[in-house]
Amino acid sequence: MRKCAKSLSSPWHEVSFRYEQGRLEGRFSVLTMEKVDYNSDLSSDNDTGAAVESQASASVSKGSHKLFRAVSNKALCAWGFQLMPGGDKMYQCKRCKAIMKQTGSSYGNLVGHFGTKTCFRVTIVASNHPDYNANMQPVWKAYHEDMKRKPSSSLFRPKISKWANTIFGWIELVVLANNAVRICEDMVYRRNTVMEDIARKTLRKYIIKLADIVGLKVREQIGPGNCIIDGWSSAGKHYQGIIHRWPIRDTHSGNIVIKKALLSCQPLLDETSYSSESHAESINACYELFGDADNLVVVITADNTNTNPKTARIMQKPMIGAYCHRLNLATRHWLNDAFDGDLMKNLETINAVMVRASSLKSRGKLRSYTTYVPTIQNRTRWTGYQDMAVKYIKLHDPLLQTGDYVDLGDDHLEDIDVNIKGGKKRVRPNILQGPTLKRFKDSFLPCLQELQKWFIAVQTEMDLSEAMDLFECARTSNRLKDQSHEFEERLQEEHELVKSYAFEQGVRKIITGKSEEMNQAERNACRPLLRSNWPNLYSVEDNEEPSGDINSPTKFMKKLKSTKKRGRPKTCSAFIEDCSWITPTTVEVERLFSKCSKVMTADRRKMHPRIFEAIVCLKENQEWWDVDLVQDMLAGHWDTRLDELYSGYGSIDDYIEKMDSNDIEDDDDNEF
């Protein structure tokens, strides 16, 4: 009897009773209900009634508007995110491809990502909030519609062959786990994997073939967007990385989403010249594989070097100087000028101490007092001095205990790198003590840590307007201001490093909804962003180009008529509404090169650039391929289009055979 009474008073019974009663009364004609998972993070027994009442009232007020049933946070995360290979709770959003880490054992921070502007743009509130069900409707709608599109039975799914799973598994081991192609012939791997054996040349052929198919898929969907370029040198070769970001209208949700793809990571066409003409030629050649380069490239984002602005002028495109690079250049001047040069003197002394402590004998002695390892200032890292200063504070007492860094004379000078001008400088490696150490901890270190936080902030995903706001905040920071005039000048919006000032200001006004305040120069610079140039995003009736005079009589009359009809002025802009695809930094390419360094290791330096590019493209474009695409490749569905690409060689198989006949080096031999 107790069990029966408990079951009758259970929340599920209450929900069923309310639903049945509402259905008979005709109130829930469009409201669908299902059993709530009370073990999930979505709801609890206490808020079930409130959720049902909220949904019922929303149904009554909205009439025929369909409300989608609730989905648990766990189910939403399993549907909307995929676990990154080799990452510790690192997940990638399947919708906007953003990467984030799960904190704790709950799913709150992952679900919170659905509220970002690059994803669903919903307002995330607590599950017991009255607006929770209404706010989550766009997410639940996408979930249920996606579940309907996916067949519920495996009988309707294409069966993946064993050979396709084998090829897919070996490619994943090479591409995602940073293994050499030769592992497929390694007997240890073969004994400990369930996949079939495969020859090295066969695996290499399918890696190149799959990368080309991914390129064909990108070519089908690519549109005008942002070209992000940067360079990286390794094993005697200089590689140019090109990532393309573009907006596209999602056919299911109707929202504008941002797509991204790595188009190329290979040496320049002319490796004997690294001029701006050579860079422009390589960029154009890359884009010609995907369409018309002039139409696809709307804006270029690159470092503030002498070559890149001239490259943009040759291509006749606006260029956004990478804000991360600008902050790095400005920070060098701040470190040199801050506190009348006393900070840099301390940093040079600390660097000399770290250089001396990094020798084999010094490290051996230091291990007796601490497990920390000395960190030398790294010029290639944006936060080299900041990282070294933080590590020094941890190592100060152990270094003092060794007795090797006190009162050293000119016989023990150490060579260190100079901050701005380059070159070397000889400095005494004496540790900081007394008032000097106290001042460094109390005054210098907090400023260095704040600089470090600004570098972390500029590496997050943001639009151009947010990057400008970040620079203004850093420039006027209480700890950083009034220390270096050059630092504050370099962070100004109109600094000489800003090569396309009118374009950047125009984009900022478009993002902030103030496009009507644009002057004529900004309008001319942002003309490629008119809706009329984006037929894939907007319908014809929305493509109204603004007149030259923003205060013309015609515009006034249209505004007046709109006000009388609707009670408010028409605010629709003639420019595209979403400019988040224009990135102000080259962080994505910098991260790409970090992945490249794990592929081009010391024992794989004879890898051919063609094979290297194929591996890197598959690694960076993971969302563009899966086991189904591998099966289509093996079935020959892409052979006709691939043969068109390699018509000069006969077919793609002939091209790869020619590589083998010419004894093209892969990653099997060392080169020292």
C-alpha positions as CSV (number, residue, x, y, z in Angstrom):
1,M,0.0,0.0,0.0
2,R,2.8,2.4,0.8
3,K,4.4,1.7,-2.6
4,C,1.1,2.4,-4.4
5,A,0.5,5.5,-2.4
6,K,4.0,6.7,-3.2
7,S,3.7,6.0,-6.9
8,L,0.3,7.8,-7.0
9,S,1.8,10.8,-5.4
10,S,5.0,10.8,-7.5
11,P,5.8,13.8,-9.6
12,W,5.4,11.8,-12.8
13,H,1.8,10.9,-11.8
14,E,1.1,14.5,-11.0
15,V,2.4,15.6,-14.4
16,S,0.4,12.9,-16.2
17,F,-2.7,13.9,-14.3
18,R,-2.3,17.6,-15.1
19,Y,-1.6,16.8,-18.7
20,E,-4.6,14.5,-19.1
21,Q,-6.8,17.1,-17.3
22,G,-5.5,19.9,-19.5
23,R,-5.9,17.8,-22.7
24,L,-9.6,17.1,-21.9
25,E,-10.2,20.7,-21.2
26,G,-8.6,21.7,-24.6
27,R,-5.9,23.8,-23.0
28,F,-2.8,21.7,-24.0
29,S,-3.8,21.1,-27.6
30,V,-0.3,21.9,-28.8
31,L,1.8,21.2,-25.7
32,T,3.6,17.9,-25.7
33,M,4.8,16.4,-22.4
34,E,7.1,13.6,-21.5
35,K,8.5,12.0,-18.4
36,V,11.1,14.3,-16.7
37,D,14.4,12.9,-15.7
38,Y,14.7,14.0,-12.1
39,N,18.3,12.8,-11.8
40,S,19.4,15.3,-14.4
41,D,20.7,18.9,-13.9
42,L,17.6,20.3,-15.6
43,S,15.0,20.2,-12.8
44,S,14.2,18.7,-9.4
45,D,11.0,17.4,-7.7
46,N,10.4,20.9,-6.2
47,D,10.3,22.8,-9.5
48,T,8.4,20.3,-11.6
49,G,5.0,21.8,-10.9
50,A,6.3,25.3,-11.6
51,A,7.8,24.2,-14.9
52,V,4.5,22.6,-16.0
53,E,2.5,25.6,-14.9
54,S,4.9,27.9,-16.7
55,Q,4.6,25.9,-19.9
56,A,0.8,25.7,-19.6
57,S,0.5,29.5,-19.1
58,A,2.8,30.1,-22.0
59,S,0.7,27.8,-24.2
60,V,-2.5,29.6,-23.3
61,S,-0.9,33.1,-23.9
62,K,0.7,32.2,-27.2
63,G,-2.2,30.2,-28.6
64,S,-1.0,28.0,-31.5
65,H,2.8,28.6,-30.8
66,K,4.3,25.2,-30.2
67,L,6.4,24.7,-27.1
68,F,9.0,22.1,-27.2
69,R,9.5,19.7,-24.3
70,A,12.4,20.2,-21.9
71,V,15.7,18.4,-22.4
72,S,18.2,17.6,-19.7
73,N,21.5,19.5,-19.6
74,K,23.3,16.2,-20.0
75,A,21.4,15.3,-23.1
76,L,21.9,18.8,-24.5
77,C,25.7,18.6,-24.0
78,A,25.9,15.1,-25.6
79,W,24.0,16.5,-28.6
80,G,25.7,19.9,-28.9
81,F,29.3,19.1,-28.0
82,Q,32.0,16.6,-28.9
83,L,34.9,15.6,-26.8
84,M,38.2,16.8,-28.2
85,P,40.8,14.1,-28.8
86,G,43.5,14.0,-26.1
87,G,41.9,16.8,-24.2
88,D,41.0,16.7,-20.5
89,K,37.3,17.5,-20.5
90,M,37.8,19.8,-23.5
91,Y,34.7,20.0,-25.7
92,Q,34.0,21.6,-29.1
93,C,30.6,23.1,-29.9
94,K,29.2,21.4,-33.0
95,R,27.3,24.5,-33.9
96,C,29.9,27.3,-33.8
97,K,33.1,25.1,-33.3
98,A,34.1,27.0,-30.1
99,I,36.3,25.0,-27.8
100,M,35.8,25.1,-24.0
101,K,36.5,23.1,-20.9
102,Q,33.9,21.5,-18.6
103,T,34.4,22.7,-15.1
104,G,33.5,20.3,-12.3
105,S,31.1,17.4,-12.8
106,S,28.0,19.5,-13.9
107,Y,27.2,20.8,-17.3
108,G,26.4,24.4,-16.3
109,N,29.3,26.1,-18.1
110,L,28.7,24.1,-21.3
111,V,25.0,24.9,-21.4
112,G,25.9,28.5,-20.7
113,H,27.8,28.5,-24.0
114,F,24.5,28.3,-25.8
115,G,23.9,31.9,-24.8
116,T,26.9,33.3,-26.6
117,K,26.3,35.4,-29.8
118,T,28.1,32.8,-31.9
119,C,25.7,30.1,-30.8
120,F,22.0,30.3,-30.0
121,R,22.1,33.8,-28.4
122,V,19.6,32.8,-25.7
123,T,19.5,34.2,-22.2
124,I,20.7,31.5,-19.8
125,V,19.0,31.5,-16.4
126,A,18.7,29.1,-13.5
127,S,16.3,26.1,-14.0
128,N,14.0,27.4,-11.3
129,H,13.7,30.8,-12.9
130,P,10.2,31.7,-14.3
131,D,11.7,32.4,-17.8
132,Y,13.8,29.3,-18.0
133,N,11.4,27.3,-20.3
134,A,10.7,30.3,-22.5
135,N,14.4,31.2,-22.9
136,M,15.5,27.6,-23.7
137,Q,12.9,27.1,-26.4
138,P,15.3,27.8,-29.4
139,V,17.8,25.3,-28.0
140,W,15.2,22.6,-27.3
141,K,13.6,23.3,-30.8
142,A,17.0,22.7,-32.5
143,Y,17.5,19.5,-30.4
144,H,14.1,18.0,-31.2
145,E,14.3,18.9,-34.9
146,D,17.7,17.3,-35.1
147,M,16.5,14.2,-33.4
148,K,13.6,13.9,-35.9
149,R,16.0,14.2,-38.8
150,K,18.2,11.4,-37.4
151,P,16.7,7.9,-38.0
152,S,15.6,6.2,-34.9
153,S,16.6,2.7,-36.1
154,S,19.9,1.5,-37.4
155,L,18.1,-0.3,-40.2
156,F,17.9,3.0,-42.1
157,R,21.5,4.0,-41.5
158,P,24.2,3.2,-44.1
159,K,26.3,0.3,-42.8
160,I,29.9,1.2,-42.4
161,S,32.2,-1.4,-43.8
162,K,35.0,-2.9,-41.9
163,W,37.5,-1.6,-44.4
164,A,36.1,2.0,-44.0
165,N,36.4,1.7,-40.2
166,T,40.0,0.5,-40.6
167,I,41.0,3.4,-42.8
168,F,39.2,5.9,-40.5
169,G,40.9,4.4,-37.5
170,W,44.4,4.6,-38.9
171,I,43.9,8.1,-40.2
172,E,42.7,9.2,-36.7
173,L,45.8,7.7,-35.2
174,V,48.0,9.7,-37.5
175,V,46.1,12.9,-37.7
176,L,44.6,13.3,-34.2
177,A,47.2,11.5,-32.1
178,N,50.3,13.0,-33.9
179,N,51.7,9.6,-34.9
180,A,53.9,9.0,-38.0
181,V,52.4,7.4,-41.0
182,R,54.7,4.4,-40.6
183,I,52.9,3.2,-37.4
184,C,50.5,1.2,-39.6
185,E,53.4,-1.1,-40.3
186,D,54.6,-1.2,-36.7
187,M,54.2,-4.7,-35.3
188,V,53.4,-3.4,-31.8
189,Y,50.5,-1.3,-33.1
190,R,49.2,-4.1,-35.3
191,R,49.2,-6.5,-32.4
192,N,47.3,-4.1,-30.1
193,T,44.7,-2.7,-32.5
194,V,41.6,-4.4,-33.8
195,M,41.9,-2.7,-37.2
196,E,43.1,-4.6,-40.2
197,D,46.7,-4.3,-41.4
198,I,47.5,-1.6,-44.1
199,A,50.6,-0.6,-46.0
200,R,52.2,2.7,-45.3
201,K,51.8,3.9,-48.9
202,T,48.2,3.0,-48.9
203,L,47.5,4.9,-45.8
204,R,49.4,7.9,-47.1
205,K,47.4,7.8,-50.3
206,Y,44.1,7.9,-48.4
207,I,45.2,10.7,-46.1
208,I,46.0,12.9,-49.2
209,K,42.8,11.8,-50.9
210,L,40.6,12.6,-47.8
211,A,42.3,16.0,-47.4
212,D,41.4,16.8,-51.0
213,I,37.8,15.7,-50.5
214,V,37.6,18.0,-47.5
215,G,38.8,20.8,-49.7
216,L,36.0,20.0,-52.2
217,K,33.4,20.1,-49.4
218,V,34.7,23.4,-48.3
219,R,34.6,24.7,-51.8
220,E,30.9,23.8,-52.0
221,Q,30.0,26.0,-48.9
222,I,32.7,28.7,-48.9
223,G,31.6,32.3,-49.2
224,P,33.0,35.8,-48.9
225,G,34.8,36.3,-45.6
226,N,37.9,37.0,-43.6
227,C,41.3,35.8,-44.7
228,I,43.6,35.2,-41.7
229,I,47.2,34.7,-42.6
230,D,50.5,34.1,-40.7
231,G,53.8,32.4,-41.3
232,W,55.8,29.7,-39.5
233,S,59.2,28.3,-40.2
234,S,60.4,24.7,-39.5
235,A,62.9,22.3,-40.9
236,G,64.4,24.9,-43.3
237,K,61.0,25.7,-44.8
238,H,58.7,28.7,-44.3
239,Y,55.0,27.8,-44.3
240,Q,52.1,30.2,-44.9
241,G,48.9,29.3,-43.0
242,I,45.6,30.6,-44.4
243,I,42.3,30.3,-42.4
244,H,39.1,31.5,-43.9
245,R,36.0,32.6,-41.8
246,W,32.7,33.4,-43.4
247,P,29.0,33.9,-42.5
248,I,26.3,31.5,-43.7
249,R,22.6,31.3,-43.2
250,D,21.6,28.1,-41.4
251,T,18.8,26.4,-43.3
252,H,17.3,24.9,-40.2
253,S,17.3,27.7,-37.6
254,G,17.4,30.6,-40.0
255,N,20.2,32.2,-38.0
256,I,23.6,33.4,-39.4
257,V,26.4,31.2,-38.2
258,I,30.1,31.4,-38.7
259,K,32.0,28.8,-40.6
260,K,35.8,28.3,-40.5
261,A,38.2,26.2,-42.5
262,L,41.9,25.9,-43.0
263,L,42.6,26.4,-46.7
264,S,46.3,26.0,-46.9
265,C,49.5,25.4,-44.9
266,Q,52.3,25.1,-47.3
267,P,55.5,27.0,-48.5
268,L,55.2,30.0,-50.8
269,L,55.1,29.4,-54.5
270,D,58.4,31.1,-54.8
271,E,60.6,30.0,-51.9
272,T,63.5,32.2,-53.0
273,S,61.5,35.4,-52.4
274,Y,59.4,36.4,-49.3
275,S,58.3,39.8,-50.7
276,S,54.8,41.1,-50.6
277,E,54.3,40.2,-54.2
278,S,55.2,36.6,-53.5
279,H,52.8,36.5,-50.5
280,A,50.0,38.0,-52.6
281,E,50.6,35.5,-55.4
282,S,50.5,32.5,-53.0
283,I,47.3,33.8,-51.4
284,N,45.6,34.3,-54.7
285,A,46.7,30.8,-55.9
286,C,45.2,29.2,-52.8
287,Y,41.9,30.9,-53.2
288,E,41.7,30.1,-56.9
289,L,41.2,26.5,-55.8
290,F,38.0,27.4,-54.0
291,G,36.6,30.1,-56.3
292,D,37.3,33.7,-57.3
293,A,39.9,35.1,-54.9
294,D,38.6,38.7,-55.4
295,N,35.1,37.7,-54.3
296,L,36.1,35.4,-51.5
297,V,38.5,37.7,-49.7
298,V,36.6,40.7,-48.1
299,V,39.2,41.6,-45.5
300,I,42.6,40.4,-44.5
301,T,43.8,39.9,-40.9
302,A,47.6,39.7,-40.5
303,D,50.5,40.8,-38.2
304,N,51.7,44.4,-38.4
305,T,54.8,43.8,-40.4
306,N,56.1,45.7,-43.4
307,T,55.2,42.9,-45.8
308,N,51.5,42.3,-44.9
309,P,50.2,45.9,-45.4
310,K,51.7,46.0,-48.9
311,T,50.3,42.5,-49.6
312,A,46.9,43.8,-48.8
313,R,47.4,46.9,-51.0
314,I,48.4,44.6,-53.9
315,M,45.2,42.5,-53.4
316,Q,43.3,45.8,-53.0
317,K,41.7,44.6,-49.7
318,P,41.4,46.3,-46.3
319,M,43.7,44.9,-43.7
320,I,43.2,44.6,-39.9
321,G,46.5,44.6,-38.1
322,A,46.4,41.7,-35.6
323,Y,45.5,43.2,-32.2
324,C,47.5,40.5,-30.3
325,H,50.6,41.6,-32.3
326,R,49.9,45.3,-31.6
327,L,49.5,44.6,-27.9
328,N,52.8,42.7,-27.9
329,L,54.7,45.5,-29.5
330,A,53.2,48.1,-27.2
331,T,54.0,45.9,-24.1
332,R,57.6,45.8,-25.0
333,H,57.7,49.6,-24.8
334,W,55.8,49.6,-21.5
335,L,58.3,47.2,-20.0
336,N,61.2,49.4,-21.2
337,D,59.7,52.7,-19.9
338,A,57.8,51.7,-16.8
339,F,59.0,53.1,-13.4
340,D,61.7,55.1,-15.2
341,G,63.4,52.0,-16.4
342,D,63.8,50.3,-13.0
343,L,61.4,47.5,-13.9
344,M,63.5,46.5,-17.0
345,K,66.7,46.6,-14.9
346,N,65.1,44.1,-12.4
347,L,63.8,41.9,-15.3
348,E,67.3,41.8,-16.9
349,T,68.8,40.8,-13.6
350,I,66.2,38.1,-13.1
351,N,66.8,36.8,-16.7
352,A,70.5,36.6,-16.0
353,V,69.7,34.6,-12.8
354,M,67.5,32.2,-14.7
355,V,70.1,31.7,-17.4
356,R,72.7,30.8,-14.8
357,A,70.3,28.6,-12.9
358,S,69.5,26.7,-16.1
359,S,72.9,25.1,-16.4
360,L,73.2,21.4,-15.5
361,K,75.1,21.8,-12.3
362,S,72.9,24.7,-11.1
363,R,69.8,22.7,-11.8
364,G,71.2,19.7,-10.0
365,K,71.9,21.8,-6.9
366,L,68.5,23.6,-7.1
367,R,66.6,20.2,-7.1
368,S,67.7,19.8,-3.5
369,Y,65.5,22.7,-2.5
370,T,62.6,22.8,-4.9
371,T,60.9,20.9,-7.8
372,Y,60.4,24.2,-9.8
373,V,62.5,24.6,-13.0
374,P,64.0,27.9,-14.0
375,T,62.2,29.8,-16.9
376,I,64.2,31.9,-19.3
377,Q,62.6,34.9,-21.0
378,N,61.3,33.7,-24.4
379,R,61.2,36.4,-27.0
380,T,58.8,34.4,-29.2
381,R,56.1,34.3,-26.4
382,W,53.9,37.3,-25.8
383,T,54.1,36.9,-22.1
384,G,57.8,35.9,-21.8
385,Y,58.8,38.4,-19.2
386,Q,55.6,38.0,-17.2
387,D,55.9,34.3,-17.0
388,M,59.6,34.5,-16.0
389,A,58.8,37.0,-13.2
390,V,56.0,34.8,-11.7
391,K,58.4,31.8,-11.8
392,Y,61.2,33.8,-10.2
393,I,59.1,34.7,-7.1
394,K,58.5,30.9,-6.6
395,L,62.2,30.2,-7.0
396,H,63.6,33.1,-5.0
397,D,64.0,31.4,-1.6
398,P,65.5,28.2,-3.1
399,L,67.9,30.2,-5.2
400,L,68.9,32.2,-2.1
401,Q,69.5,28.9,-0.2
402,T,72.0,27.7,-2.8
403,G,74.3,30.7,-2.1
404,D,75.4,31.0,-5.7
405,Y,73.6,34.2,-6.7
406,V,74.7,36.7,-4.1
407,D,77.4,39.4,-4.6
408,L,78.7,38.1,-8.0
409,G,81.2,40.3,-9.8
410,D,82.1,40.9,-13.4
411,D,83.7,37.5,-13.7
412,H,80.2,35.8,-13.7
413,L,78.3,37.9,-16.3
414,E,75.6,36.2,-18.2
415,D,74.4,36.9,-21.8
416,I,70.7,37.8,-22.1
417,D,68.5,39.0,-24.9
418,V,67.7,42.7,-25.2
419,N,64.0,43.6,-25.1
420,I,63.4,45.9,-28.1
421,K,66.5,46.4,-30.2
422,G,67.6,42.8,-30.1
423,G,71.1,41.5,-29.6
424,K,72.8,40.5,-26.4
425,K,73.7,42.1,-23.1
426,R,75.9,41.0,-20.3
427,V,74.4,41.3,-16.8
428,R,75.4,40.2,-13.3
429,P,73.1,37.3,-12.0
430,N,72.5,38.7,-8.5
431,I,69.1,37.8,-7.0
432,L,66.9,40.7,-5.8
433,Q,67.1,41.4,-2.0
434,G,65.9,43.9,0.5
435,P,64.0,47.0,-0.6
436,T,64.5,46.0,-4.3
437,L,62.8,42.7,-3.8
438,K,60.0,44.3,-1.8
439,R,59.3,46.9,-4.5
440,F,59.4,44.3,-7.2
441,K,56.7,42.2,-5.3
442,D,54.5,45.1,-4.3
443,S,54.7,47.4,-7.3
444,F,56.2,45.7,-10.3
445,L,54.7,42.2,-10.1
446,P,51.0,43.3,-10.0
447,C,51.5,45.3,-13.1
448,L,53.2,42.3,-14.9
449,Q,50.3,40.1,-13.8
450,E,47.8,42.6,-15.2
451,L,49.6,42.7,-18.5
452,Q,49.4,38.9,-18.5
453,K,45.7,39.0,-18.1
454,W,45.3,41.4,-21.0
455,F,47.1,39.0,-23.2
456,I,44.8,36.2,-22.1
457,A,41.8,38.4,-22.8
458,V,43.0,39.4,-26.3
459,Q,43.3,35.7,-27.2
460,T,39.6,35.0,-26.5
461,E,37.1,35.1,-29.4
462,M,35.8,38.6,-29.9
463,D,34.7,41.0,-32.6
464,L,36.4,44.1,-33.8
465,S,34.4,46.4,-31.5
466,E,35.2,44.4,-28.4
467,A,38.9,44.4,-29.3
468,M,38.9,48.2,-29.6
469,D,37.2,48.4,-26.2
470,L,39.8,46.1,-24.7
471,F,42.6,48.3,-26.0
472,E,40.9,51.4,-24.4
473,C,40.6,49.6,-21.1
474,A,44.2,48.5,-21.1
475,R,45.4,51.9,-22.1
476,T,43.5,53.6,-19.3
477,S,44.2,50.9,-16.6
478,N,45.2,52.4,-13.3
479,R,48.3,50.2,-13.0
480,L,49.5,50.7,-16.6
481,K,48.7,54.3,-17.5
482,D,51.1,57.2,-17.2
483,Q,54.1,54.8,-17.3
484,S,54.9,54.7,-21.1
485,H,53.7,57.3,-23.6
486,E,54.7,55.0,-26.5
487,F,52.5,52.2,-25.0
488,E,49.4,54.4,-24.8
489,E,50.0,55.8,-28.3
490,R,50.3,52.3,-29.9
491,L,46.9,51.3,-28.4
492,Q,45.2,54.4,-29.9
493,E,42.6,53.7,-32.6
494,E,44.2,56.1,-35.0
495,H,47.8,54.9,-34.6
496,E,49.9,54.5,-37.7
497,L,49.9,50.7,-37.4
498,V,46.1,50.9,-38.2
499,K,46.3,50.6,-42.0
500,S,42.6,50.6,-42.7
501,Y,41.2,53.1,-40.1
502,A,38.0,54.0,-42.0
503,F,37.1,50.3,-42.5
504,E,37.7,49.4,-38.8
505,Q,35.7,52.4,-37.6
506,G,32.9,51.5,-40.1
507,V,32.8,47.9,-38.9
508,R,32.6,49.0,-35.3
509,K,29.6,51.2,-36.0
510,I,27.9,48.4,-37.9
511,I,28.5,46.1,-34.9
512,T,27.2,48.6,-32.4
513,G,24.1,49.4,-34.5
514,K,25.3,52.9,-35.4
515,S,25.8,52.5,-39.1
516,E,23.8,55.7,-39.8
517,E,26.6,57.7,-38.1
518,M,29.2,56.5,-40.6
519,N,30.9,59.2,-42.6
520,Q,31.5,59.0,-46.3
521,A,35.0,57.5,-46.0
522,E,33.7,54.8,-43.7
523,R,30.8,54.1,-46.0
524,N,33.1,53.7,-49.0
525,A,35.5,51.4,-47.1
526,C,32.6,49.2,-45.9
527,R,30.8,49.0,-49.2
528,P,31.6,45.3,-49.5
529,L,29.5,44.8,-46.4
530,L,26.3,46.1,-48.0
531,R,23.5,43.6,-47.9
532,S,23.2,43.8,-51.7
533,N,26.6,42.0,-51.9
534,W,25.4,39.1,-49.7
535,P,22.5,37.5,-51.6
536,N,23.1,34.2,-49.7
537,L,22.3,35.9,-46.4
538,Y,19.6,38.4,-47.2
539,S,16.6,38.5,-49.6
540,V,16.3,41.0,-52.4
541,E,13.9,43.3,-50.6
542,D,16.4,43.8,-47.8
543,N,19.2,44.9,-50.1
544,E,18.6,48.6,-50.1
545,E,21.7,50.6,-50.4
546,P,21.9,53.8,-48.3
547,S,21.9,57.1,-50.1
548,G,24.9,59.4,-49.9
549,D,23.1,62.0,-47.8
550,I,21.9,60.5,-44.5
551,N,19.7,63.5,-43.9
552,S,18.0,63.6,-47.4
553,P,14.3,64.5,-47.7
554,T,13.5,61.1,-49.2
555,K,15.0,59.4,-46.1
556,F,13.2,61.8,-43.8
557,M,9.8,61.1,-45.5
558,K,10.4,57.3,-45.3
559,K,11.2,57.6,-41.6
560,L,8.1,59.8,-41.0
561,K,5.8,57.3,-42.8
562,S,7.3,54.4,-40.9
563,T,6.8,56.3,-37.6
564,K,3.1,57.0,-38.4
565,K,2.4,53.4,-39.5
566,R,4.2,51.5,-36.8
567,G,4.7,54.0,-34.1
568,R,8.5,53.8,-34.3
569,P,11.1,54.6,-37.0
570,K,12.5,52.0,-39.2
571,T,16.0,50.9,-38.0
572,C,17.0,48.3,-40.6
573,S,20.5,49.0,-41.7
574,A,21.6,48.6,-45.3
575,F,24.8,46.8,-44.0
576,I,25.0,43.2,-42.9
577,E,24.0,42.9,-39.2
578,D,26.6,40.3,-38.1
579,C,30.3,41.1,-38.5
580,S,31.5,38.7,-35.9
581,W,33.3,36.7,-38.7
582,I,35.8,39.6,-39.0
583,T,38.4,38.6,-36.4
584,P,40.8,41.2,-35.0
585,T,43.5,38.7,-34.2
586,T,45.6,35.9,-35.8
587,V,45.2,33.7,-32.7
588,E,43.6,30.9,-34.7
589,V,46.6,30.6,-37.0
590,E,49.0,30.9,-34.1
591,R,47.2,27.9,-32.5
592,L,47.4,26.1,-35.8
593,F,51.2,26.5,-35.8
594,S,51.3,25.1,-32.3
595,K,49.6,22.0,-33.7
596,C,52.0,22.0,-36.6
597,S,55.0,21.8,-34.3
598,K,53.6,18.5,-32.9
599,V,53.4,17.1,-36.4
600,M,56.7,18.3,-37.7
601,T,58.9,16.8,-34.9
602,A,62.6,16.3,-35.0
603,D,62.4,12.8,-36.5
604,R,59.9,13.8,-39.2
605,R,61.7,16.7,-40.8
606,K,62.0,15.0,-44.2
607,M,58.2,14.9,-44.5
608,H,57.1,16.2,-47.9
609,P,55.1,19.5,-47.7
610,R,52.2,17.8,-49.6
611,I,51.8,15.1,-46.9
612,F,52.3,17.6,-44.1
613,E,49.6,19.9,-45.4
614,A,47.2,17.0,-45.8
615,I,47.7,15.9,-42.1
616,V,47.4,19.5,-40.8
617,C,44.3,20.2,-42.9
618,L,42.6,17.1,-41.5
619,K,43.7,18.0,-38.0
620,E,42.4,21.6,-38.2
621,N,39.2,20.8,-40.2
622,Q,38.0,17.9,-38.0
623,E,34.3,19.0,-38.3
624,W,34.5,18.5,-42.1
625,W,35.1,14.8,-42.2
626,D,34.0,11.6,-40.5
627,V,33.8,7.8,-41.1
628,D,30.8,8.3,-43.5
629,L,33.0,10.5,-45.7
630,V,35.7,7.9,-45.6
631,Q,33.3,5.3,-46.8
632,D,32.1,7.5,-49.6
633,M,35.8,8.0,-50.6
634,L,36.3,4.3,-50.7
635,A,33.2,3.8,-52.7
636,G,34.5,6.1,-55.4
637,H,31.8,8.8,-55.0
638,W,34.4,11.6,-55.2
639,D,36.7,10.1,-57.8
640,T,35.3,12.1,-60.8
641,R,35.7,15.4,-59.1
642,L,39.2,14.5,-57.8
643,D,40.3,13.5,-61.2
644,E,39.3,16.9,-62.5
645,L,41.6,18.5,-59.9
646,Y,44.5,16.3,-61.1
647,S,43.7,16.4,-64.8
648,G,47.3,17.3,-65.5
649,Y,48.5,14.1,-63.9
650,G,45.7,11.9,-65.4
651,S,44.1,11.2,-62.0
652,I,44.7,11.5,-58.3
653,D,45.9,7.9,-58.1
654,D,48.4,8.6,-60.9
655,Y,49.6,11.7,-59.0
656,I,50.2,9.7,-55.9
657,E,51.9,6.9,-57.8
658,K,54.2,9.4,-59.4
659,M,55.1,10.6,-55.9
660,D,56.0,7.1,-54.9
661,S,58.0,6.5,-58.1
662,N,60.0,9.6,-57.5
663,D,60.8,8.3,-54.0
664,I,59.2,11.3,-52.3
665,E,60.3,11.4,-48.7
666,D,57.7,11.0,-46.1
667,D,58.3,10.9,-42.3
668,D,60.2,7.7,-42.1
669,D,63.8,8.9,-42.0
670,N,65.6,11.3,-39.8
671,E,67.4,14.3,-41.0
672,F,70.1,15.9,-38.9
